[in-house]
Every structure is written in C-alpha cells, then in structure tokens.
Amino acid sequence: MCMRKFGWLIGILGLVSCQNLRQEVEPEQLADQPVKLLVACFISPQDTVLAAKVARSRPILDDETVTNLEITNATVTLQTGSRSVVLTYHPRLRYYRASPNQFPIRAGETYQISVQTPDGQSVEARTTVPEAVSLQQVRLDSEVVLENDQVRKRFFAKYIWSDFPTHTNYYQTEGTFTHRCSGCSPEKTIHEPVQFPGKQGLYSDQESNGGRMVSDPGYLGVSIPSNQPFFPTLFSKPFVLTADLLHLNADYYRYHQALQRQQEVESNPFAEPVPIPTNIRGGLGCFGAYSRSTLTIRLD
C-alpha cells in the first residue's frame, strides 16, 4: 500500500450531495448535508502493509481543515471467513495499518472492511481480490517530440501482457526507474516514477477481450536534445526499470477512473460534474483490490 493511493481523500473531504446545476441552491441546503464517514482501503497479496484511511465528509460551508477531518479513534477491521484483524492507527503516518503477516491477503477471496467510531457511526464494504496477470514483456524505445519549436527526444517503455478471456478485466500500469546521478556530489541513486499520461495507466479489456494488450507509452525522465544520447546525458548505468502490472477489480477501477475524469474537468466551469462512485455501505470512498506482477529490466 502506497500513500499516493490515499490521494483521493484530499479532493473529496468537502463532498456533499450534488444538486442539479440548473437549479438554484439555498445555502441552508448545503449546510444541512449529513456528515458521512470516508474510507479508503486498497488491498493486494503483494503489498507489505495493510492500510486504511478514515475521515469524515465536510459540507461546503464547513471551514474545518483537512487534518481535523481525519478520524483517529475508529475501530477498523478486515475480515474474511473466520479470519480477521484490527488495524491500528499510526499517528505519524496518519492511517490505520496492520502487517500482512498477521492477515495474509489471498487472490480469489472476498474481504469485508468495517469501521466504527466512538460516537456510533459505522460503515462496511466488501471486495474480491483478483488473480495476478503476468506482465510478459517490456519494450524500451524513444520518440522524437517538438517542444517550444525545438526537436527533442524522449525515452519510454511499453508493457505487453495477455488478457484473461473469461470476463471483463481491468488493469493499471505503474513503474519506477533507478539510475545513478554521476554529476551529483556526493553521488546518489535517483528513483523516479514511470509517467503514464492521459488515462493514468488505467485500461479495460472491452476492446480486446482475451487478446494481447499493449500499454500506452510510459515516459522515463524528461526530453533531451535530439542529437544527444540518453546514456550518459540523461541516465547513468546501471539503469533499472521495475515495471508493474496491476490486475484490478471493478471497485478499484471505477473509482479511480472517475477520479481521473474529475481531475480532467475540475478547471472547466462549464463541464458536467463527475459523480464519484462508492462501494462503502452507509458512507463514501472505496474498498478495492488488485494483484500485482512485476518485470525488472536492467541495463549495465
């Protein structure tokens, strides 16, 4: 579990029920919206920590800070069958956590999360963990780009995998690349994320069910002048690319796809609002799951 998977929380802490934009909205209506629990938890067999974030929603006219909306004294429980674990709040990390050694996450199983607060609020949700899909190949390539009327080039990676043919599947591509900064004093190792622009690395197999799937380009670093080599101008060897393919369940995919669409239209006052789906019964947020496969490319 990475903290970036909690990034949704900052954007929706002020979430209230949406009114029709063509209707006038009285301020009293906005202030009277009920406060709900917000929960974010994404589980995977490959993660090194079980983590959940809990907060309360904020009506538009509420001026509380985001930190004050976080709930630190809830009882957060993960359960499947007869197995269960209670997550403990970590004050420095500001989320609830437990070790997977206490409660291993297994593909194919359905899990339940329940959250209860001392003042009597409670929510719950269920989600099923998908099987991992093997990332079969990663291709490194480059392309010529025009930036500020200058011809430059960028290095990128494309991921290749075979889709499960039985039902609709959802995927996300991620990755990090590591190289030495030889010009730094002292010399250090740099870790950077692979950048998948546009749809943020989210994919559905609706157009290629059961077939071969290829990701969009995942860009590595910045562009450089077209007459210079990538090594050692931009990267120093050894260069290591850790490529991750996440097989997502529908809960995870739909939620993050809606967040992506919301970010695309948030600066446009004329765009239709994007409703954010939730599978938290009695509250807001998402309890989702995924399985990860990893392929490592090393250039010495």
Backbone bond lengths (Angstrom), bond angles and torsions (degrees), N, CA, C in turn:
res aa  C-N    CA-C-N  psi(-1)  N-CA   C-N-CA  omega(-1)  CA-C   N-CA-C  phi
1 M - - - 1.458 - - 1.520 109.02 -
2 C 1.326 117.03 127.88 1.454 122.25 178.25 1.518 109.29 -108.16
3 M 1.343 116.17 149.07 1.451 118.68 179.60 1.516 111.88 -64.46
4 R 1.336 119.15 -25.42 1.460 119.30 179.32 1.527 111.53 -64.00
5 K 1.330 117.89 -20.68 1.452 119.29 177.26 1.517 111.81 -73.39
6 F 1.339 117.24 -7.38 1.449 121.09 174.31 1.523 110.86 -96.91
7 G 1.329 118.20 4.10 1.454 120.42 -175.48 1.513 113.80 -60.35
8 W 1.349 117.79 -24.48 1.463 121.79 178.11 1.514 111.98 -59.17
9 L 1.343 117.59 -28.46 1.464 120.61 -168.09 1.514 111.65 -66.01
10 I 1.335 117.47 -41.01 1.452 120.59 -177.43 1.527 110.70 -60.71
11 G 1.329 115.83 -37.33 1.458 119.28 -175.61 1.505 115.13 -75.53
12 I 1.344 119.19 -20.33 1.465 118.80 -174.65 1.524 113.24 -120.54
13 L 1.336 117.15 13.49 1.459 118.07 177.46 1.523 111.82 -63.78
14 G 1.327 116.40 -21.93 1.461 119.67 177.60 1.507 112.56 -97.83
15 L 1.335 117.57 19.94 1.451 121.60 -175.07 1.520 112.23 -68.28
16 V 1.324 116.30 133.04 1.460 122.88 173.51 1.519 107.22 -135.29
17 S 1.317 117.03 171.08 1.453 120.63 177.44 1.523 109.79 -62.72
18 C 1.351 116.40 136.47 1.456 120.65 -177.41 1.516 110.55 -81.99
19 Q 1.311 116.06 133.06 1.451 121.93 173.02 1.519 108.67 -95.26
20 N 1.323 117.40 156.04 1.453 122.13 174.66 1.526 108.87 -59.52
21 L 1.347 117.60 126.77 1.456 120.58 -175.88 1.522 112.75 -65.88
22 R 1.330 117.59 -15.06 1.459 120.00 179.85 1.519 111.82 -89.47
23 Q 1.323 116.89 -2.22 1.451 121.08 179.30 1.516 110.24 -104.99
24 E 1.336 115.95 150.16 1.450 119.79 173.76 1.524 109.03 -75.59
25 V 1.332 115.70 141.46 1.452 120.75 -178.50 1.522 108.49 -116.76
26 E 1.317 116.63 124.05 1.452 121.35 177.60 1.534 109.48 -78.64
27 P 1.346 118.04 138.09 1.467 119.64 178.76 1.517 113.12 -55.25
28 E 1.344 117.35 -33.20 1.455 120.01 -179.70 1.523 111.59 -62.71
29 Q 1.368 115.89 -32.39 1.462 119.22 179.37 1.528 110.88 -65.16
30 L 1.336 115.77 -39.04 1.457 119.54 -178.72 1.525 111.29 -69.43
31 A 1.339 115.99 -38.32 1.460 119.59 -178.18 1.518 112.23 -71.27
32 D 1.346 116.59 -23.48 1.463 120.23 -175.83 1.522 113.56 -89.36
33 Q 1.334 118.07 3.15 1.454 119.49 -179.45 1.535 109.92 -63.85
34 P 1.339 118.09 136.28 1.471 119.83 -178.48 1.523 111.54 -68.34
35 V 1.314 115.76 143.97 1.460 121.68 175.68 1.521 108.55 -79.06
36 K 1.337 116.14 131.06 1.458 120.81 -179.73 1.524 110.01 -122.25
37 L 1.327 114.99 159.86 1.449 120.23 174.70 1.526 109.53 -79.15
38 L 1.333 116.54 137.67 1.456 123.54 174.35 1.525 108.04 -109.14
39 V 1.324 116.20 128.96 1.468 120.83 -176.59 1.524 109.28 -131.58
40 A 1.313 116.90 132.62 1.470 122.41 172.24 1.515 108.12 -127.79
41 C 1.333 116.06 122.68 1.463 120.96 177.15 1.521 108.14 -151.81
42 F 1.327 116.64 125.19 1.464 122.00 -179.69 1.521 107.64 -129.26
43 I 1.330 116.39 120.07 1.462 120.83 -172.48 1.528 110.87 -112.86
44 S 1.330 115.10 151.45 1.460 121.39 -178.61 1.524 109.18 -155.48
45 P 1.332 117.67 144.46 1.478 119.54 176.30 1.522 113.13 -62.79
46 Q 1.341 117.70 -22.66 1.460 120.46 -175.45 1.529 113.73 -94.12
47 D 1.321 119.07 -4.96 1.454 120.44 -177.61 1.524 111.59 -74.81
48 T 1.328 115.57 153.80 1.459 121.57 -177.65 1.517 112.27 -97.29
49 V 1.328 118.26 -2.50 1.458 121.96 177.03 1.516 108.45 -152.35
50 L 1.325 116.63 144.30 1.458 121.97 170.42 1.516 106.79 -92.79
51 A 1.327 117.52 127.93 1.459 120.27 -172.77 1.511 110.78 -140.36
52 A 1.322 115.38 145.56 1.464 121.49 176.71 1.520 108.63 -146.26
53 K 1.322 115.69 142.00 1.456 122.58 177.00 1.516 107.89 -112.24
54 V 1.342 116.86 135.95 1.461 121.61 -178.96 1.521 108.71 -130.86
55 A 1.328 116.18 134.16 1.461 121.79 177.87 1.522 107.88 -149.65
56 R 1.318 115.85 -179.42 1.457 120.19 174.14 1.515 108.86 -116.38
57 S 1.323 116.75 151.96 1.453 120.94 178.92 1.521 109.76 -72.10
58 R 1.332 115.71 160.70 1.452 121.31 -178.93 1.518 109.57 -128.82
59 P 1.331 118.44 117.53 1.465 119.43 173.29 1.521 110.86 -58.89
60 I 1.327 116.59 156.37 1.454 121.50 -173.79 1.521 111.99 -56.01
61 L 1.324 118.13 -37.41 1.460 120.97 -175.62 1.526 112.99 -85.08
62 D 1.325 117.75 1.25 1.457 121.81 178.16 1.528 108.59 -81.34
63 D 1.347 118.05 131.31 1.461 120.73 -177.71 1.526 113.24 -106.13
64 E 1.344 116.68 20.04 1.460 119.74 176.63 1.527 110.20 -64.01
65 T 1.350 116.23 148.51 1.455 119.61 174.56 1.523 109.88 -75.07
66 V 1.325 116.35 160.25 1.459 121.12 -179.66 1.526 111.00 -59.56
67 T 1.346 116.98 -41.52 1.464 120.17 -178.57 1.523 110.98 -60.66
68 N 1.329 117.37 -38.77 1.457 120.46 -178.86 1.528 112.66 -69.01
69 L 1.321 117.09 -16.20 1.454 120.48 -179.85 1.522 112.03 -84.56
70 E 1.316 117.92 -14.58 1.456 120.94 179.96 1.528 110.58 -72.19
71 I 1.322 115.83 140.68 1.464 122.13 -178.88 1.524 108.26 -104.73
72 T 1.315 115.68 123.19 1.460 120.71 -173.17 1.527 113.71 -109.51
73 N 1.343 117.66 -5.85 1.473 120.02 -174.35 1.526 112.85 -122.05
74 A 1.332 116.74 27.38 1.460 120.41 178.12 1.528 110.47 -82.74
75 T 1.319 115.98 162.82 1.463 122.23 170.36 1.523 107.62 -102.80
76 V 1.324 115.85 113.51 1.471 122.15 -175.67 1.523 107.86 -113.38
77 T 1.333 116.47 120.44 1.460 121.71 -175.01 1.518 110.87 -125.80
78 L 1.322 116.58 132.53 1.466 122.76 169.86 1.520 107.67 -105.05
79 Q 1.353 115.38 140.01 1.468 118.75 -176.44 1.522 110.28 -148.35
80 T 1.324 115.68 145.43 1.457 122.23 167.40 1.526 106.97 -148.16
81 G 1.318 117.02 125.58 1.455 120.27 -176.74 1.515 110.95 57.20
82 S 1.332 116.46 -126.60 1.460 120.92 -179.88 1.528 112.49 -92.64
83 R 1.332 117.56 -2.59 1.467 121.31 -179.78 1.527 110.14 -91.65
84 S 1.333 116.69 142.31 1.462 120.19 175.83 1.522 109.19 -155.69
85 V 1.343 115.34 160.20 1.445 121.67 176.33 1.523 107.92 -148.78
86 V 1.322 116.48 142.86 1.457 122.49 176.22 1.527 107.93 -100.20
87 L 1.330 117.31 125.79 1.454 122.47 179.31 1.527 109.66 -82.40
88 T 1.319 117.00 139.52 1.460 123.33 -177.59 1.521 109.99 -103.64
89 Y 1.332 116.35 137.34 1.466 120.11 -179.98 1.525 110.51 -72.97
90 H 1.343 115.91 134.14 1.462 122.19 178.40 1.528 108.16 -107.92
91 P 1.346 119.07 111.21 1.475 120.67 -173.48 1.524 114.24 -61.27
92 R 1.330 117.56 -35.90 1.468 118.53 -178.22 1.528 111.39 -76.52
93 L 1.322 116.91 -42.97 1.460 120.52 -179.85 1.523 112.30 -79.19
94 R 1.332 116.68 -22.69 1.462 123.31 175.25 1.526 112.59 65.66
95 Y 1.322 115.74 38.48 1.456 119.77 169.03 1.526 108.81 -151.82
96 Y 1.329 115.75 165.83 1.462 122.20 179.41 1.524 108.63 -86.27
97 R 1.328 116.73 140.60 1.464 118.61 -174.05 1.519 111.71 -149.52
98 A 1.344 114.08 159.52 1.464 122.75 173.35 1.518 107.14 -154.78
99 S 1.312 116.34 162.17 1.459 121.14 179.92 1.531 109.97 -86.31
100 P 1.339 117.61 137.05 1.471 119.88 173.87 1.522 112.98 -61.68
101 N 1.334 117.86 -19.04 1.461 120.06 175.40 1.527 111.01 -63.62
102 Q 1.340 115.91 -32.03 1.459 120.56 176.81 1.525 111.73 -76.02
103 F 1.328 115.79 -30.60 1.468 120.07 -171.51 1.531 108.97 -149.28
104 P 1.338 117.86 79.58 1.465 120.29 -177.76 1.537 111.62 -62.06
105 I 1.339 115.45 138.11 1.461 121.98 174.66 1.525 107.75 -92.33
106 R 1.341 116.38 130.95 1.462 121.03 -175.25 1.522 110.72 -123.52
107 A 1.328 115.11 135.78 1.465 120.32 178.14 1.522 110.18 -62.31
108 G 1.324 115.93 142.03 1.453 122.10 178.45 1.517 114.28 90.88
109 E 1.334 117.61 -12.39 1.462 120.27 -179.06 1.531 111.07 -94.50
110 T 1.338 115.67 151.64 1.453 122.50 176.47 1.523 109.17 -100.96
111 Y 1.328 116.20 132.08 1.460 122.49 -176.59 1.522 109.77 -117.96
112 Q 1.323 114.17 154.11 1.461 121.35 177.10 1.523 108.94 -123.42
113 I 1.334 116.24 137.69 1.457 121.37 170.92 1.516 108.06 -113.30
114 S 1.315 116.87 136.94 1.458 121.67 174.95 1.523 108.39 -130.21
115 V 1.329 115.66 139.36 1.457 122.31 -179.16 1.519 108.10 -129.15
116 Q 1.310 115.78 128.19 1.463 121.28 176.87 1.518 109.16 -130.15
117 T 1.352 115.99 138.40 1.452 121.27 179.08 1.525 109.57 -109.53
118 P 1.335 117.60 157.65 1.469 119.90 -179.46 1.528 113.94 -59.44
119 D 1.354 117.79 -25.56 1.462 119.01 -179.36 1.530 112.81 -86.51
120 G 1.331 117.65 8.25 1.462 120.71 171.91 1.509 116.06 99.45
121 Q 1.332 119.57 -2.20 1.459 120.60 175.83 1.520 110.00 -74.61
122 S 1.330 115.65 144.39 1.465 119.50 178.22 1.517 109.86 -151.54
123 V 1.332 115.56 144.56 1.462 122.26 176.02 1.519 107.68 -141.37
124 E 1.345 115.62 164.58 1.457 120.12 176.15 1.515 109.67 -154.79
125 A 1.325 116.03 162.93 1.466 121.66 178.41 1.517 108.68 -158.71
126 R 1.341 115.35 159.73 1.461 121.98 176.82 1.519 109.58 -126.91
127 T 1.316 116.00 150.82 1.453 120.81 176.54 1.527 108.57 -155.50
128 T 1.349 116.66 150.61 1.466 122.21 -178.62 1.522 109.58 -113.12
129 V 1.326 116.55 135.08 1.463 122.38 -176.56 1.529 109.90 -84.45
130 P 1.347 118.64 123.66 1.466 119.96 178.77 1.526 112.25 -78.19
131 E 1.327 115.36 162.52 1.462 120.71 174.24 1.530 109.95 -72.22
132 A 1.321 116.85 154.10 1.459 120.96 176.42 1.527 110.05 -72.64
133 V 1.323 116.52 145.88 1.463 123.32 174.34 1.525 107.28 -114.48
134 S 1.320 117.42 126.92 1.460 121.24 -174.45 1.521 111.70 -68.63
135 L 1.319 115.13 131.43 1.460 121.34 169.41 1.522 106.90 -80.79
136 Q 1.339 116.79 112.98 1.462 120.33 -168.78 1.520 113.81 -87.01
137 Q 1.329 116.83 -33.44 1.460 118.95 -173.82 1.521 110.27 -155.42
138 V 1.331 115.71 146.79 1.462 122.27 172.53 1.524 107.69 -127.63
139 R 1.321 116.45 124.33 1.465 121.57 -179.98 1.521 109.90 -107.25
140 L 1.335 116.53 127.86 1.461 122.13 174.97 1.515 108.81 -96.38
141 D 1.338 115.57 136.45 1.455 120.01 -177.90 1.523 108.16 -154.54
142 S 1.314 116.18 179.19 1.460 121.24 177.66 1.520 108.99 -140.86
143 E 1.323 115.41 161.89 1.453 121.08 178.38 1.516 109.87 -143.29
144 V 1.318 114.81 154.60 1.462 121.34 177.30 1.521 108.69 -90.18
145 V 1.334 117.26 132.96 1.463 122.30 179.91 1.519 108.90 -128.14
146 L 1.321 115.60 155.94 1.462 121.88 177.07 1.519 108.12 -109.81
147 E 1.330 116.25 114.83 1.454 121.65 -179.13 1.529 109.09 -127.68
148 N 1.341 115.77 121.16 1.470 121.41 -179.85 1.526 111.32 52.47
149 D 1.349 113.99 44.81 1.471 122.29 178.45 1.527 112.78 64.16
150 Q 1.331 116.76 19.81 1.460 120.22 177.30 1.526 109.73 -119.16
151 V 1.315 116.39 137.90 1.459 121.54 177.55 1.526 108.80 -81.62
152 R 1.335 115.16 121.02 1.458 121.16 -179.50 1.524 108.66 -133.66
153 K 1.314 117.33 179.67 1.461 120.21 178.70 1.530 109.87 -141.13
154 R 1.347 113.80 153.99 1.467 120.77 179.89 1.514 109.94 -131.86
155 F 1.310 114.44 148.93 1.453 123.58 178.01 1.524 107.39 -94.77
156 F 1.339 118.31 138.53 1.460 119.96 178.12 1.525 111.06 -147.14
157 A 1.335 114.60 166.62 1.462 121.97 177.51 1.516 109.04 -125.32
158 K 1.323 116.49 145.59 1.462 122.46 171.77 1.520 108.77 -121.26
159 Y 1.342 115.63 134.37 1.455 121.82 -179.89 1.524 109.40 -98.14
160 I 1.337 116.81 142.94 1.459 122.19 -178.77 1.529 109.04 -130.35
161 W 1.332 116.03 132.40 1.465 121.15 178.60 1.521 110.12 -152.33
162 S 1.332 116.89 166.10 1.462 122.88 177.92 1.519 109.10 -104.61
163 D 1.312 115.84 130.31 1.459 121.96 -176.49 1.522 111.09 -77.12
164 F 1.352 116.05 146.77 1.461 120.62 170.20 1.532 108.47 -66.49
165 P 1.331 119.58 131.39 1.468 120.78 -174.11 1.528 114.74 -87.65
166 T 1.325 119.16 -6.53 1.462 120.00 -167.52 1.523 114.65 -80.39
167 H 1.331 118.26 -32.93 1.464 121.13 -176.60 1.524 108.92 -155.36
168 T 1.329 116.26 176.58 1.461 120.12 178.90 1.519 109.71 -65.45
169 N 1.330 115.84 131.60 1.451 121.88 -178.86 1.512 110.66 -122.72
170 Y 1.335 114.73 155.68 1.453 121.30 -178.38 1.530 108.64 -131.50
171 Y 1.344 115.10 144.01 1.455 120.04 -174.47 1.526 110.59 -138.88
172 Q 1.341 113.79 160.29 1.457 120.43 170.59 1.519 108.32 -141.97
173 T 1.334 115.87 137.38 1.454 121.40 178.30 1.525 109.35 -104.00
174 E 1.320 115.26 133.75 1.464 122.43 178.39 1.524 108.23 -139.44
175 G 1.305 115.71 175.42 1.455 118.41 175.54 1.516 112.10 170.07
176 T 1.319 115.18 164.81 1.460 122.34 173.29 1.520 108.40 -136.18
177 F 1.326 116.17 149.86 1.465 119.18 173.84 1.518 108.30 -126.87
178 T 1.334 113.50 145.09 1.450 121.92 -172.12 1.518 109.41 -126.39
179 H 1.328 116.16 135.27 1.465 120.52 175.56 1.524 108.78 -155.29
180 R 1.309 116.15 162.42 1.457 121.09 179.75 1.522 110.44 -83.13
181 C 1.311 116.17 143.32 1.459 121.43 172.85 1.526 107.06 -96.90
182 S 1.330 115.61 92.42 1.462 120.05 -174.12 1.520 111.67 -70.99
183 G 1.329 117.95 -21.93 1.465 120.52 179.92 1.508 113.71 -87.04
184 C 1.328 116.13 -3.89 1.461 120.02 -178.57 1.529 109.87 -83.54
185 S 1.307 115.81 150.24 1.457 120.99 178.12 1.530 109.03 -130.68
186 P 1.341 119.10 110.41 1.474 124.42 -1.02 1.529 111.25 -73.23
187 E 1.330 115.77 163.05 1.466 120.48 178.93 1.525 110.25 -62.79
188 K 1.315 116.54 139.67 1.457 120.28 -178.40 1.525 110.66 -140.15
189 T 1.328 114.60 166.51 1.462 121.11 177.56 1.525 109.35 -97.85
190 I 1.318 116.39 134.79 1.460 122.58 -177.57 1.525 109.26 -108.11
191 H 1.331 116.70 132.64 1.461 123.36 175.58 1.533 107.73 -116.11
192 E 1.321 117.31 123.09 1.459 121.45 -179.34 1.528 110.45 -130.67
193 P 1.333 117.86 147.16 1.463 120.12 177.62 1.522 112.04 -78.47
194 V 1.322 116.28 147.90 1.462 121.22 169.26 1.530 107.28 -72.67
195 Q 1.318 116.74 132.67 1.466 121.42 -174.49 1.525 110.37 -101.13
196 F 1.343 115.48 112.99 1.457 121.37 175.14 1.531 108.20 -106.16
197 P 1.329 118.45 96.33 1.469 120.36 -177.66 1.526 111.08 -74.81
198 G 1.334 116.49 -177.95 1.469 120.50 177.91 1.507 111.23 74.62
199 K 1.329 116.67 -107.63 1.461 120.22 -175.83 1.515 113.37 -88.71
200 Q 1.322 117.48 18.19 1.465 122.83 172.87 1.526 113.31 57.37
201 G 1.316 117.14 31.26 1.448 120.31 176.74 1.509 115.32 77.11
202 L 1.338 118.46 14.44 1.467 122.21 179.39 1.531 109.61 -94.15
203 Y 1.344 116.35 134.81 1.466 120.90 -176.95 1.526 110.70 -139.96
204 S 1.330 114.55 146.53 1.460 122.29 170.19 1.516 107.66 -119.15
205 D 1.343 116.89 150.47 1.469 120.00 -178.14 1.527 112.65 -94.21
206 Q 1.307 118.65 18.40 1.464 121.68 -174.78 1.522 112.54 -60.84
207 E 1.334 117.47 -27.79 1.461 120.15 -179.43 1.527 112.78 -96.58
208 S 1.322 118.02 -7.20 1.470 120.10 -179.47 1.514 110.18 -145.56
209 N 1.314 116.22 50.80 1.465 120.92 -175.05 1.529 110.95 -61.84
210 G 1.331 115.62 119.62 1.455 120.78 179.09 1.503 114.79 80.94
211 G 1.317 118.35 2.70 1.454 120.94 -176.34 1.515 113.42 -105.96
212 R 1.307 114.27 -167.91 1.462 121.94 179.58 1.526 109.00 -80.04
213 M 1.326 116.46 134.36 1.451 120.91 179.90 1.521 109.89 -119.94
214 V 1.332 115.74 140.18 1.461 122.65 -179.51 1.519 107.98 -128.70
215 S 1.307 116.70 131.84 1.458 120.68 -178.46 1.519 111.83 -75.62
216 D 1.315 116.26 165.47 1.453 121.59 166.83 1.528 108.56 -67.42
217 P 1.331 118.38 165.11 1.473 119.09 177.20 1.520 111.33 -61.99
218 G 1.320 115.02 132.65 1.461 121.31 172.35 1.512 108.04 -104.46
219 Y 1.326 116.39 111.64 1.467 120.62 -169.55 1.523 111.54 -80.44
220 L 1.339 114.56 142.16 1.455 122.98 -177.66 1.527 107.95 -114.22
221 G 1.314 116.41 107.98 1.455 119.90 178.03 1.521 113.17 72.76
222 V 1.318 115.22 -166.88 1.464 122.20 -176.65 1.526 109.84 -94.41
223 S 1.324 115.79 173.31 1.461 120.08 175.37 1.526 109.82 -78.44
224 I 1.324 115.76 157.03 1.465 121.14 178.46 1.529 108.15 -133.49
225 P 1.328 118.17 163.81 1.471 119.91 176.69 1.520 111.35 -54.32
226 S 1.319 116.23 141.93 1.466 121.03 -172.71 1.523 113.43 -66.08
227 N 1.331 117.51 -18.84 1.470 119.53 -178.18 1.521 113.15 -95.12
228 Q 1.332 117.26 10.01 1.457 120.12 -179.47 1.527 110.27 -114.48
229 P 1.335 117.76 148.13 1.474 120.32 178.75 1.528 111.23 -80.95
230 F 1.328 115.71 154.18 1.464 119.87 177.75 1.528 111.08 -67.25
231 F 1.329 116.18 -36.09 1.460 121.55 178.28 1.521 108.46 -112.00
232 P 1.321 121.67 122.01 1.471 126.49 4.79 1.534 113.44 -102.02
233 T 1.360 118.53 15.35 1.466 119.78 -176.70 1.521 112.17 -57.82
234 L 1.343 116.63 -48.52 1.461 121.51 -176.67 1.524 112.23 -104.94
235 F 1.328 116.71 -42.44 1.466 121.48 -177.02 1.524 110.22 -119.89
236 S 1.332 114.59 147.26 1.458 121.35 171.80 1.517 108.83 -111.78
237 K 1.312 116.94 142.45 1.455 121.07 178.70 1.516 110.77 -85.90
238 P 1.330 119.07 151.25 1.469 125.25 3.26 1.531 112.41 -72.23
239 F 1.320 114.72 141.34 1.460 122.95 178.19 1.529 107.35 -110.35
240 V 1.316 117.22 124.31 1.465 121.19 -176.19 1.530 109.18 -124.22
241 L 1.332 115.82 123.40 1.462 121.48 174.88 1.527 108.42 -107.94
242 T 1.315 116.27 120.86 1.466 122.15 175.12 1.521 107.14 -103.73
243 A 1.330 116.68 106.20 1.459 122.64 -175.36 1.523 109.98 -100.53
244 D 1.328 116.88 130.79 1.462 122.27 -178.01 1.523 110.60 -119.63
245 L 1.335 115.23 134.19 1.461 121.89 172.10 1.518 107.49 -114.85
246 L 1.329 116.80 120.04 1.455 122.48 178.79 1.526 109.48 -101.33
247 H 1.329 116.77 123.61 1.461 121.88 172.22 1.530 106.39 -91.97
248 L 1.325 116.72 111.98 1.456 122.65 -170.80 1.516 111.44 -97.51
249 N 1.335 116.76 151.07 1.459 117.70 166.86 1.531 108.81 -87.92
250 A 1.322 116.66 169.88 1.467 121.19 -173.27 1.524 111.62 -62.48
251 D 1.338 117.70 -35.13 1.471 120.39 -179.71 1.524 110.43 -58.74
252 Y 1.315 116.63 -49.22 1.464 122.09 -179.33 1.530 110.62 -62.84
253 Y 1.329 116.71 -48.87 1.465 121.25 -174.66 1.525 112.14 -62.41
254 R 1.323 117.81 -51.23 1.452 120.97 -176.03 1.517 112.10 -62.46
255 Y 1.318 114.96 -38.16 1.462 119.17 -179.77 1.531 110.99 -65.85
256 H 1.328 117.06 -50.04 1.457 120.09 -177.04 1.522 112.07 -72.51
257 Q 1.325 117.72 -29.98 1.458 119.60 174.95 1.531 110.46 -64.73
258 A 1.332 117.71 -41.02 1.464 121.27 177.88 1.524 110.85 -65.27
259 L 1.330 117.51 -40.00 1.461 120.11 177.01 1.519 111.23 -61.59
260 Q 1.328 116.25 -40.64 1.462 120.45 178.30 1.520 110.71 -62.48
261 R 1.321 117.39 -45.53 1.466 121.04 179.39 1.523 110.91 -64.25
262 Q 1.339 116.88 -37.28 1.461 120.21 178.50 1.523 110.67 -63.62
263 Q 1.323 117.68 -41.38 1.457 121.11 179.21 1.523 111.47 -64.68
264 E 1.342 116.83 -31.64 1.460 120.51 -179.16 1.522 112.22 -70.26
265 V 1.337 117.61 -29.82 1.470 120.42 -174.43 1.514 113.21 -108.32
266 E 1.348 118.65 -2.60 1.459 120.11 -171.28 1.521 113.09 -63.46
267 S 1.334 119.21 -25.59 1.460 121.20 -179.87 1.526 112.66 -92.01
268 N 1.336 117.42 1.15 1.460 121.70 -179.54 1.528 109.34 -104.35
269 P 1.352 118.89 108.52 1.467 120.29 -176.67 1.520 113.39 -68.91
270 F 1.340 117.90 -13.04 1.461 121.33 -177.62 1.528 112.74 -100.47
271 A 1.326 116.86 -2.65 1.463 120.28 -178.69 1.518 110.34 -76.70
272 E 1.334 115.94 149.77 1.456 120.64 175.15 1.528 109.22 -68.09
273 P 1.330 118.00 141.21 1.466 119.21 177.84 1.518 110.97 -64.81
274 V 1.329 116.34 147.33 1.454 121.98 179.75 1.524 108.62 -101.75
275 P 1.340 118.49 112.55 1.464 119.39 178.28 1.530 110.33 -69.79
276 I 1.316 116.11 136.29 1.456 121.69 179.42 1.520 108.48 -95.59
277 P 1.340 118.38 116.74 1.474 119.72 -179.22 1.519 111.14 -69.03
278 T 1.313 115.59 154.50 1.460 121.04 175.98 1.514 109.23 -139.79
279 N 1.312 117.03 142.31 1.465 120.66 172.40 1.528 110.55 -114.58
280 I 1.338 116.26 15.67 1.459 121.60 177.47 1.521 108.25 -86.28
281 R 1.321 117.44 109.58 1.456 121.74 -177.97 1.521 110.17 -70.16
282 G 1.338 115.92 116.29 1.460 121.40 -178.72 1.512 113.97 90.30
283 G 1.340 117.70 -1.32 1.459 120.28 -178.94 1.515 111.75 -146.80
284 L 1.320 116.97 -153.21 1.460 123.75 -178.24 1.524 109.01 -132.62
285 G 1.332 115.78 158.68 1.456 120.25 176.89 1.515 112.33 117.11
286 C 1.322 116.17 -154.27 1.458 119.87 -175.70 1.523 111.06 -151.53
287 F 1.315 114.80 136.76 1.461 123.68 168.07 1.519 105.82 -116.66
288 G 1.327 116.71 104.43 1.453 121.31 -174.43 1.517 111.85 -127.40
289 A 1.346 115.70 174.49 1.462 120.21 -176.63 1.517 110.54 -147.55
290 Y 1.331 114.54 157.87 1.461 120.93 178.21 1.518 108.52 -158.34
291 S 1.334 115.63 162.66 1.460 121.74 170.72 1.517 108.14 -125.28
292 R 1.313 115.93 144.02 1.457 122.03 -172.27 1.525 112.01 -114.78
293 S 1.334 115.53 139.10 1.467 120.15 167.12 1.518 107.38 -124.02
294 T 1.335 116.40 148.90 1.466 121.24 -171.20 1.524 110.18 -131.89
295 L 1.315 114.83 140.19 1.476 122.07 174.13 1.517 107.13 -129.46
296 T 1.341 116.03 132.73 1.463 120.89 -177.09 1.528 109.95 -111.90
297 I 1.324 115.72 129.94 1.473 122.64 177.33 1.524 107.31 -113.86
298 R 1.324 116.14 130.26 1.463 120.57 -178.15 1.523 109.91 -126.84
299 L 1.319 116.10 129.04 1.467 122.01 175.47 1.523 108.15 -116.57
300 D 1.333 116.82 116.18 1.480 121.25 -178.32 1.530 110.66 -101.50
